[in-house]
Amino acid sequence: MEIRNLPELVQAIMKDKGWTQADLGKAWGRTEAWVSLVLDGKQDIRFNQLSDMLGRIGYELVIRRKPDGRQ
């Protein structure tokens, strides 16, 4: 699956780990309400914060060129 935005990423992580919004919030040191805002597209995360938060729960952020080289 290709993740296209932050809410999709958070949903995929919760599904992969079998976590609730509260579980993810606790792991990230945030509230369940904060996770809900992210899922609703009302809360953004800076790139460096996202990379750190993902690392804390066993993920890494990888950026690569599209296989077909198109924009």
N, C-alpha and C positions, 0 to 999 in steps of 0.2 A: 504494500500500500504506500502511496505517495502522500505525504503530509503537505498540505498547501497553506495552512495558517495556524496560528497559535491555539485557537479553540480545538481544532482537529488534533493537534499534537497532545494537548492535555487529555482529551477523550481517549486517544489511543494508549497513552500511558496508563490511565486508570483501568482501561479494559485489560491491557497486558498484565498488569499487576493484580487485578481483581480488587482494586481500591475504590473507596468512595471519595467524594470531594473532601470529606473530613480527614481521611487517611492521607491524601496527597498534601493537603494543607499542613498537617502536622509534620510530615516529612520535610516540607519546604520551609517550616517555621512561619507559616501564614495561617489565616483563618479559613474556615469552610466558605465563608461569605466572599473572601478574596478570590478563591478558586472559582466560585460561581460567577463572579464578575469577569474573570478571564474566559470562562466558557461562553458567556454571553457577548464576548467581544467588547466589553466595556473597560477592560484593564489590560494594558500592554506591559511588557517586560523588556527592559533593555537587553541588548544582545549579550553583554558580559554577565548580567544577572541570570539570564536563561541558561547559558553555558554552565555556570556554577551550580544552579539548581538541578539541572539534569545530571551533572556529575555526582551530586549527593545521593541520587537514587539509582545510580548504576547505568546511566545513559551518557552518550557523548553527542555533541553537535558536529555534524559533518556537512561541509558544503562542497559540491562538485559541479562541474560543467555538465549541462544536459548532454546526453549521448549523441543527439543529432546536431549539436552545436548551435542550434537556433536560439533566438532570444525569446 
